[in-house]
Amino acid sequence: MEQSKEQKVHHVFEKIYGNYDKMNSLISFKQHLKWRKATMAIMNVPKGAHALDVCCGTADWTIALANEVGPEGSVVGLDFSKNMLKIGEQKVKDLHLDQISLMQGNAMELPFEDNSFDYVTIGFGLRNVPDYMQVLKELNRVAKPGGMVVCLDTSQPTMLGFKQGYYFYFRFIMPVFGKLFAKSYSEYSWLQESARDFPGMKKLESMFKQAGMENVSYKAHFGGVAATHFGYKPSK
């Protein structure tokens, strides 16, 4: 019996959790750290804000948000992989960030009231969900009026030559890295498929608007191999 996308994703992350951080740095040549830093600079999160990090994985973006909101703020990190959360929980414990709470949950049905958070983020997680639009609507729903929704993820380069090189790397090189360094060829092969099928920047911008957000914009990273999209929940 063929697995659903949700089942596949759960299996992948429950297996690769131990090498996830190392492989992220290897696959992106540590560029993902620069992309998140550039994203946070645009977000300009103030002290005392309340944030939600969806598909938080091992909690790196959750921790970055916590450092911005400070002890007077709060950050919730949500992921559906228990094993990924275990890694995150140890990081949070070691850093003594009491303003963080991590929980297991599904991005398709966020367990929060409407209008709960000043900032809602999702990093390299939207491409792995069964229904992009459903999740975008959920992110918008739990944001406060005027709140910001931010998605950092892979994208589709448009530059000729660069685009072909990107697809070659994701299809053939990344799974080999997975096999060599994480003993997980099939899992990393599947992840490249999710990146290949993910909407391009213009399409995702349109989807943000369809999900109910306004003042939508995006920032391309490294020739468009990744992009950050920003949207705001209408104030009225």
Backbone as numpy.savetxt, mean C-alpha at the origin, in Angstrom:
# Nx Ny Nz CAx CAy CAz Cx Cy Cz
-9.42 -27.23 -7.52 -10.26 -26.02 -7.52 -9.38 -24.77 -7.52
-9.66 -23.84 -8.46 -8.84 -22.65 -8.58 -9.09 -21.69 -7.42
-7.99 -21.12 -6.90 -8.11 -20.18 -5.79 -8.61 -18.82 -6.29
-9.36 -18.13 -5.43 -9.75 -16.76 -5.73 -8.52 -15.86 -5.54
-8.61 -14.63 -6.06 -7.50 -13.69 -5.88 -7.22 -13.46 -4.41
-8.27 -13.34 -3.62 -8.12 -13.11 -2.18 -7.37 -14.27 -1.52
-7.70 -15.49 -1.88 -7.03 -16.66 -1.33 -5.57 -16.72 -1.75
-5.31 -16.39 -3.03 -3.94 -16.38 -3.52 -3.08 -15.38 -2.76
-3.62 -14.17 -2.60 -2.88 -13.11 -1.92 -2.59 -13.51 -0.48
-3.59 -14.06 0.18 -3.40 -14.48 1.58 -2.31 -15.54 1.67
-2.33 -16.51 0.76 -1.30 -17.56 0.76 0.09 -16.96 0.53
0.18 -16.03 -0.44 1.48 -15.42 -0.76 2.08 -14.75 0.45
1.31 -13.89 1.11 1.87 -13.10 2.20 2.05 -13.90 3.49
1.25 -14.92 3.68 1.47 -15.78 4.84 2.77 -16.58 4.67
3.21 -16.76 3.42 4.44 -17.52 3.18 5.69 -16.64 3.14
5.61 -15.46 2.52 6.82 -14.68 2.28 7.10 -13.66 3.38
6.30 -13.64 4.45 6.41 -12.59 5.47 7.82 -12.43 6.03
8.52 -13.55 6.21 9.84 -13.50 6.84 10.88 -12.77 6.01
10.70 -12.79 4.68 11.65 -12.14 3.79 11.08 -10.89 3.13
9.90 -10.48 3.53 9.19 -9.42 2.82 9.99 -8.11 2.79
10.47 -7.65 3.93 11.19 -6.38 3.98 12.47 -6.44 3.14
13.21 -7.53 3.27 14.45 -7.68 2.51 14.17 -7.69 1.01
13.13 -8.43 0.62 12.82 -8.54 -0.80 12.29 -7.22 -1.37
11.55 -6.47 -0.58 11.07 -5.15 -1.03 12.24 -4.26 -1.41
13.26 -4.24 -0.56 14.43 -3.42 -0.82 15.20 -3.92 -2.03
15.29 -5.23 -2.16 16.02 -5.82 -3.28 15.32 -5.57 -4.61
14.02 -5.84 -4.64 13.26 -5.72 -5.89 13.20 -4.28 -6.38
13.03 -3.33 -5.47 12.91 -1.93 -5.87 14.24 -1.19 -5.81
15.32 -1.90 -5.47 16.64 -1.28 -5.28 16.55 -0.15 -4.25
15.72 -0.39 -3.23 15.48 0.53 -2.10 14.77 1.81 -2.52
14.27 1.85 -3.75 13.58 3.06 -4.21 12.26 3.28 -3.47
11.64 2.18 -2.99 10.35 2.33 -2.30 10.47 3.22 -1.07
11.65 3.25 -0.47 11.86 4.12 0.69 11.81 5.59 0.28
12.42 5.91 -0.87 12.40 7.28 -1.39 10.98 7.68 -1.81
10.25 6.72 -2.40 8.89 7.02 -2.85 7.99 7.34 -1.67
8.14 6.57 -0.59 7.31 6.82 0.60 7.70 8.16 1.25
8.99 8.45 1.28 9.45 9.72 1.87 8.90 10.90 1.07
8.93 10.80 -0.25 8.40 11.87 -1.10 6.89 12.02 -0.90
6.22 10.89 -0.73 4.77 10.91 -0.48 4.45 11.58 0.85
5.20 11.24 1.87 4.96 11.82 3.20 5.22 13.32 3.20
6.19 13.76 2.41 6.48 15.20 2.34 5.29 15.96 1.76
4.63 15.37 0.78 3.44 16.00 0.19 2.26 15.95 1.16
2.12 14.84 1.88 1.01 14.69 2.82 1.08 15.70 3.95
2.30 15.97 4.45 2.50 16.97 5.52 1.57 16.70 6.71
1.67 15.50 7.26 0.79 15.07 8.36 1.13 15.85 9.64
0.15 16.49 10.26 0.42 17.27 11.48 0.39 16.42 12.75
0.96 16.95 13.79 0.89 16.30 15.10 -0.56 16.19 15.54
-0.88 15.09 16.18 -2.22 14.92 16.72 -3.24 14.36 15.74
-2.81 14.10 14.51 -3.75 13.57 13.51 -4.05 12.09 13.77
-5.15 11.64 13.20 -5.55 10.23 13.32 -5.51 9.60 11.93
-4.75 8.51 11.81 -4.51 7.92 10.49 -4.80 6.42 10.49
-5.13 5.93 9.33 -5.35 4.50 9.11 -4.45 4.06 7.96
-3.67 3.02 8.17 -2.82 2.45 7.14 -3.37 1.08 6.76
-3.99 0.99 5.59 -4.64 -0.24 5.13 -3.63 -1.10 4.37
-3.76 -2.43 4.53 -2.78 -3.36 3.94 -1.38 -2.98 4.44
-1.27 -2.80 5.74 -0.05 -2.25 6.34 1.14 -3.20 6.30
0.89 -4.50 6.08 2.00 -5.44 5.99 2.82 -5.48 7.26
4.13 -5.23 7.13 5.02 -5.25 8.29 5.14 -3.89 8.96
4.24 -2.98 8.62 4.00 -1.72 9.36 5.01 -0.60 9.14
5.78 -0.65 8.07 6.74 0.43 7.85 6.07 1.79 7.64
5.02 1.84 6.80 4.34 3.13 6.60 3.56 3.51 7.85
3.03 2.53 8.55 2.33 2.80 9.82 3.27 3.51 10.79
4.49 3.03 10.87 5.49 3.62 11.77 5.87 5.03 11.32
6.02 5.21 10.01 6.33 6.55 9.50 5.21 7.54 9.84
3.98 7.10 9.73 2.85 7.95 10.09 2.85 8.27 11.58
3.16 7.26 12.40 3.19 7.45 13.85 4.24 8.48 14.26
5.36 8.47 13.56 6.41 9.45 13.86 5.95 10.87 13.55
5.05 11.01 12.59 4.53 12.33 12.24 3.43 12.78 13.19
2.51 11.90 13.53 1.38 12.33 14.38 1.80 12.50 15.83
2.88 11.83 16.23 3.37 11.97 17.60 2.49 11.25 18.61
2.88 11.33 19.89 2.14 10.63 20.95 0.71 11.11 21.11
0.43 12.35 20.69 -0.91 12.89 20.85 -1.85 12.44 19.73
-1.31 11.84 18.69 -2.11 11.32 17.59 -2.29 9.82 17.71
-2.84 9.21 16.66 -3.02 7.76 16.67 -2.95 7.22 15.24
-2.45 6.00 15.11 -2.39 5.33 13.81 -2.85 3.89 13.98
-3.77 3.48 13.14 -4.20 2.08 13.10 -3.61 1.45 11.84
-2.96 0.30 12.00 -2.47 -0.46 10.86 -3.31 -1.71 10.71
-3.84 -1.94 9.52 -4.72 -3.08 9.27 -4.17 -3.94 8.13
-4.16 -5.25 8.36 -3.73 -6.18 7.31 -4.44 -7.51 7.55
-4.60 -8.32 6.50 -5.29 -9.59 6.71 -4.34 -10.77 6.88
-3.01 -10.51 6.85 -2.03 -11.56 7.09 -1.51 -11.50 8.52
-1.81 -12.50 9.31 -1.34 -12.55 10.69 0.18 -12.58 10.75
0.79 -13.31 9.83 2.24 -13.43 9.86 2.93 -12.11 9.55
2.38 -11.34 8.62 2.93 -10.02 8.34 2.78 -9.10 9.55
1.62 -9.18 10.19 1.38 -8.35 11.37 2.31 -8.68 12.52
2.70 -9.95 12.64 3.64 -10.33 13.70 4.96 -9.58 13.57
5.44 -9.46 12.33 6.67 -8.71 12.09 6.47 -7.25 12.49
5.34 -6.69 12.08 5.04 -5.30 12.41 4.91 -5.07 13.90
4.27 -5.99 14.59 4.08 -5.86 16.03 5.41 -5.80 16.77
6.37 -6.59 16.30 7.69 -6.57 16.95 8.40 -5.24 16.71
8.27 -4.69 15.50 8.87 -3.39 15.20 8.27 -2.30 16.10
6.95 -2.31 16.21 6.26 -1.30 17.02 6.67 -1.41 18.48
6.77 -2.65 18.95 7.17 -2.88 20.35 8.59 -2.37 20.59
9.49 -2.66 19.66 10.89 -2.24 19.81 11.03 -0.72 19.80
10.14 -0.05 19.07 10.21 1.41 18.95 9.37 2.13 20.00
8.62 1.37 20.79 7.78 1.93 21.88 6.80 2.98 21.36
6.17 2.67 20.24 5.21 3.60 19.64 3.80 3.23 20.10
3.44 3.77 21.26 2.14 3.42 21.86 0.96 3.99 21.10
1.21 4.95 20.21 0.10 5.53 19.43 -0.32 4.63 18.27
0.37 3.50 18.08 0.03 2.56 17.02 -0.77 1.38 17.57
-1.82 1.01 16.86 -2.51 -0.25 17.13 -2.61 -1.01 15.81
-2.24 -2.28 15.83 -2.28 -3.13 14.64 -3.40 -4.14 14.79
-4.10 -4.41 13.70 -5.22 -5.33 13.76 -5.38 -6.07 12.44
-5.94 -7.27 12.53 -6.23 -8.05 11.34 -7.59 -7.61 10.80
-7.68 -7.47 9.48 -8.95 -7.06 8.88 -8.86 -7.10 7.37
-10.00 -6.88 6.73 -10.11 -6.97 5.29 -10.34 -5.59 4.69
-9.51 -5.21 3.72 -9.63 -3.90 3.08 -10.95 -3.73 2.36
-11.57 -4.83 1.98 -12.85 -4.78 1.26 -14.00 -4.38 2.18
-13.85 -4.62 3.48 -14.88 -4.29 4.46 -14.19 -3.76 5.71
-13.83 -2.51 5.68 -13.09 -1.94 6.81 -13.97 -1.85 8.05
-13.46 -2.33 9.20 -14.26 -2.39 10.42 -14.27 -1.08 11.20
-14.56 0.02 10.51 -14.55 1.34 11.15 -15.80 2.12 10.74
-16.18 3.05 11.61 -17.31 3.92 11.32 -16.96 4.90 10.19
-17.97 5.42 9.55 -17.76 6.48 8.56 -17.06 7.67 9.23
-16.28 8.40 8.44 -15.71 9.68 8.89 -14.84 9.54 10.14
-13.93 8.57 10.13 -13.14 8.27 11.33 -11.70 8.79 11.32
-11.10 8.99 10.13 -9.66 9.27 10.07 -9.35 10.51 9.23
-8.32 11.24 9.69 -7.83 12.40 8.94 -7.07 11.97 7.69
-6.34 10.86 7.80 -5.55 10.33 6.68 -5.79 8.83 6.56
-5.96 8.38 5.34 -6.10 6.94 5.08 -5.11 6.58 3.98
-4.22 5.65 4.27 -3.19 5.28 3.30 -3.28 3.80 2.94
-2.77 3.47 1.76 -2.62 2.08 1.34 -1.37 2.01 0.47
-0.38 1.24 0.90 0.89 1.16 0.20 1.14 -0.22 -0.39
1.24 -0.29 -1.70 1.52 -1.54 -2.41 0.55 -2.65 -1.99
-0.70 -2.24 -1.79 -1.71 -3.20 -1.37 -2.93 -3.20 -2.27
-3.22 -2.05 -2.90 -4.43 -1.96 -3.71 -4.40 -2.95 -4.88
-3.21 -3.16 -5.45 -3.12 -4.06 -6.61 -3.42 -5.51 -6.25
-3.42 -5.83 -4.95 -3.63 -7.21 -4.52 -5.05 -7.51 -4.06
-5.93 -6.51 -4.08 -7.30 -6.75 -3.60 -8.17 -7.25 -4.74
-9.28 -7.94 -4.41 -10.16 -8.48 -5.46 -10.90 -7.42 -6.26
-11.20 -6.27 -5.63 -12.01 -5.24 -6.29 -11.45 -3.86 -5.93
-10.72 -3.26 -6.86 -10.09 -1.97 -6.59 -11.11 -0.91 -6.18
-12.22 -0.84 -6.90 -13.20 0.20 -6.65 -13.85 0.05 -5.28
-14.15 -1.17 -4.89 -14.74 -1.41 -3.58 -13.82 -0.90 -2.48
-12.53 -1.17 -2.61 -11.57 -0.73 -1.59 -11.44 0.80 -1.61
-11.37 1.40 -2.78 -11.29 2.86 -2.84 -12.50 3.52 -2.19
-13.67 2.94 -2.40 -14.88 3.47 -1.76 -14.81 3.32 -0.24
-14.24 2.22 0.22 -14.07 2.00 1.66 -13.08 3.00 2.26
-11.99 3.26 1.55 -11.00 4.23 2.03 -11.64 5.61 2.15
-12.44 5.96 1.15 -13.13 7.25 1.17 -14.18 7.30 2.27
-14.86 6.20 2.48 -15.92 6.16 3.50 -15.39 6.44 4.89
-14.26 5.84 5.24 -13.76 5.97 6.62 -12.95 7.24 6.83
-12.62 7.95 5.74 -11.95 9.24 5.88 -12.94 10.29 6.39
-12.45 11.24 7.18 -13.28 12.34 7.62 -13.54 13.29 6.46
-14.63 14.06 6.50 -14.83 15.09 5.47 -13.60 16.00 5.38
-13.07 16.15 4.19 -11.84 16.92 4.02 -10.58 16.11 4.24
-10.73 14.85 4.66 -9.58 13.99 4.91 -8.92 13.52 3.63
-7.66 13.11 3.75 -6.87 12.72 2.59 -6.75 11.20 2.48
-6.94 10.70 1.26 -6.73 9.28 0.95 -5.52 9.18 0.03
-4.58 8.31 0.37 -3.32 8.23 -0.35 -3.01 6.78 -0.72
-2.69 6.56 -1.99 -2.32 5.23 -2.47 -0.95 5.29 -3.14
0.01 4.55 -2.61 1.32 4.38 -3.23 1.41 2.95 -3.74
1.65 2.80 -5.05 1.67 1.45 -5.61 2.46 1.43 -6.92
2.65 0.25 -7.45 3.26 0.13 -8.77 2.33 0.76 -9.79
2.88 1.09 -10.95 2.07 1.68 -12.00 2.53 1.14 -13.35
2.11 1.81 -14.41 2.43 1.37 -15.77 3.24 2.46 -16.48
4.55 2.26 -16.63 5.36 3.27 -17.34 4.86 3.45 -18.77
4.97 4.65 -19.30 4.51 4.93 -20.66 5.65 5.24 -21.62
6.86 5.49 -21.10 8.00 5.83 -21.94 8.45 4.61 -22.75
8.54 4.77 -24.06 8.94 3.68 -24.95 10.33 3.19 -24.58
10.54 1.89 -24.56 11.81 1.31 -24.17 11.84 1.05 -22.68
11.58 2.10 -21.90 11.52 1.97 -20.45 10.38 1.04 -20.05
9.28 1.19 -20.75 8.11 0.35 -20.47 8.41 -1.11 -20.72
9.06 -1.42 -21.85 9.38 -2.80 -22.17 10.38 -3.39 -21.17
11.35 -2.58 -20.76 12.33 -3.04 -19.77 11.69 -3.33 -18.42
10.72 -2.49 -18.06 9.99 -2.68 -16.81 9.24 -4.01 -16.81
8.52 -4.28 -17.89 7.76 -5.52 -17.97 8.67 -6.75 -18.00
9.81 -6.63 -18.68 10.76 -7.74 -18.71 11.28 -8.03 -17.30
11.63 -6.95 -16.58 12.15 -7.11 -15.22 11.11 -7.79 -14.32
9.88 -7.29 -14.35 8.85 -7.84 -13.47 8.50 -9.28 -13.83
8.49 -9.59 -15.12 8.06 -10.92 -15.54 9.13 -11.98 -15.35
10.39 -11.62 -15.62 11.43 -12.64 -15.64 12.46 -12.52 -14.51
12.83 -11.29 -14.15 13.90 -11.11 -13.16 13.39 -11.20 -11.73
12.27 -10.52 -11.44 11.76 -10.49 -10.06 11.45 -11.89 -9.51
10.79 -12.77 -10.28 10.54 -14.12 -9.75 11.84 -14.89 -9.45
12.88 -14.63 -10.25 14.17 -15.29 -10.01 14.77 -14.79 -8.70
14.67 -13.48 -8.45 15.10 -12.95 -7.16 14.35 -13.64 -6.02
13.05 -13.84 -6.23 12.24 -14.51 -5.21 12.74 -15.91 -4.94
13.11 -16.61 -6.00 13.60 -17.99 -5.85 14.97 -18.01 -5.16
15.87 -17.10 -5.57 17.22 -17.10 -5.05 17.31 -16.65 -3.59
16.56 -15.60 -3.27 16.72 -14.96 -1.96 15.61 -15.27 -0.97
14.46 -15.76 -1.46 13.35 -16.04 -0.54 12.77 -17.43 -0.75
13.35 -18.20 -1.65 12.88 -19.57 -1.94 11.38 -19.57 -2.27
10.94 -18.54 -3.00 9.50 -18.38 -3.27 9.27 -17.94 -4.71
9.65 -18.76 -5.66 9.51 -18.39 -7.07 8.05 -18.15 -7.45
7.18 -19.08 -7.11 5.79 -18.98 -7.56 5.08 -17.77 -6.94
5.40 -17.48 -5.67 4.76 -16.34 -5.00 5.17 -15.02 -5.66
6.47 -14.87 -5.97 6.92 -13.63 -6.59 6.52 -13.57 -8.07
6.34 -14.72 -8.69 5.81 -14.75 -10.04 4.38 -14.24 -10.05
3.60 -14.63 -9.04 2.22 -14.17 -8.97 2.16 -12.68 -8.69
3.05 -12.16 -7.85 3.04 -10.74 -7.52 3.32 -9.88 -8.75
4.17 -10.39 -9.67 4.41 -9.60 -10.88 3.16 -9.54 -11.75
2.34 -10.59 -11.69 1.09 -10.57 -12.44 0.16 -9.48 -11.91
0.10 -9.36 -10.59 -0.79 -8.34 -9.99 -0.32 -6.94 -10.35
1.02 -6.76 -10.46 1.55 -5.45 -10.85 1.28 -5.17 -12.32
1.38 -6.19 -13.15 1.17 -6.05 -14.59 -0.27 -5.64 -14.89
-1.22 -6.18 -14.14 -2.64 -5.94 -14.41 -3.18 -4.68 -13.74
-2.37 -4.01 -12.92 -2.85 -2.86 -12.16 -3.07 -1.65 -13.07
-4.10 -0.84 -12.80 -4.38 0.32 -13.66 -3.22 1.31 -13.72
-3.08 1.97 -14.85 -2.10 3.03 -14.99 -2.52 4.28 -14.22
-1.66 5.29 -14.25 -1.87 6.49 -13.43 -3.17 7.22 -13.75
-3.42 7.44 -15.05 -4.63 8.18 -15.45 -5.89 7.40 -15.08
-5.85 6.09 -15.30 -7.00 5.26 -14.98 -7.28 5.27 -13.48
-6.23 5.15 -12.67 -6.44 5.14 -11.22 -6.91 6.50 -10.73
-6.44 7.57 -11.36 -6.93 8.91 -11.02 -8.44 8.98 -11.25
-8.88 8.44 -12.37 -10.31 8.42 -12.69 -11.09 7.58 -11.68
-10.50 6.48 -11.24 -11.17 5.61 -10.27 -11.31 6.29 -8.91
-10.30 7.07 -8.52 -10.40 7.85 -7.27 -11.63 8.76 -7.33
-11.81 9.41 -8.46 -12.94 10.32 -8.61 -14.26 9.56 -8.60
-14.28 8.42 -9.28 -15.49 7.59 -9.30 -15.85 7.10 -7.89
-14.84 6.91 -7.06 -15.07 6.44 -5.69 -15.58 7.55 -4.78
-15.64 8.78 -5.30 -16.22 9.88 -4.52 -15.24 10.93 -4.05
-13.97 10.82 -4.45 -12.98 11.79 -3.99 -12.85 12.97 -4.93
-12.34 14.07 -4.41 -12.16 15.28 -5.21 -10.71 15.77 -5.09
-10.38 16.76 -5.92 -9.01 17.31 -5.95 -7.98 16.19 -6.06
-8.23 15.25 -6.95 -7.37 14.09 -7.10 -6.13 14.46 -7.92
-4.99 13.99 -7.47 -3.73 14.22 -8.19 -2.84 13.01 -8.01
-1.75 12.97 -8.77 -0.81 11.87 -8.59 0.61 12.32 -8.88
1.54 11.60 -8.32 2.98 11.85 -8.52 3.62 10.56 -9.01
4.24 10.61 -10.18 4.93 9.44 -10.73 6.31 9.31 -10.10
6.76 8.09 -9.93 8.09 7.81 -9.39 8.90 6.99 -10.39
10.15 7.35 -10.57 11.12 6.58 -11.35 10.57 6.18 -12.73
10.16 7.19 -13.48 9.69 6.93 -14.82 8.33 6.29 -14.91
7.60 6.28 -13.80 6.24 5.72 -13.80 6.15 4.27 -13.38
7.25 3.68 -12.87 7.15 2.30 -12.39 6.30 2.23 -11.13
6.18 3.36 -10.45 5.30 3.48 -9.28 4.68 4.87 -9.29
3.62 5.04 -8.54 2.96 6.34 -8.46 2.21 6.47 -7.15
2.11 7.69 -6.68 1.28 7.99 -5.51 0.08 8.80 -5.96
-1.10 8.35 -5.58 -2.33 9.08 -5.87 -2.87 9.70 -4.58
-3.34 10.93 -4.69 -3.89 11.67 -3.56 -5.33 12.08 -3.89
-6.22 11.89 -2.93 -7.59 12.34 -3.10 -8.13 12.84 -1.78
-9.15 13.69 -1.84 -9.76 14.22 -0.63 -11.24 13.88 -0.57
-11.70 13.50 0.60 -13.13 13.30 0.78 -13.81 14.68 0.79
-14.86 14.85 0.04 -15.54 16.16 0.02 -15.91 16.62 1.42
-15.76 17.91 1.66 -16.06 18.46 2.99 -17.55 18.48 3.28
-18.35 18.55 2.23 -19.80 18.61 2.42 -20.41 17.27 2.06
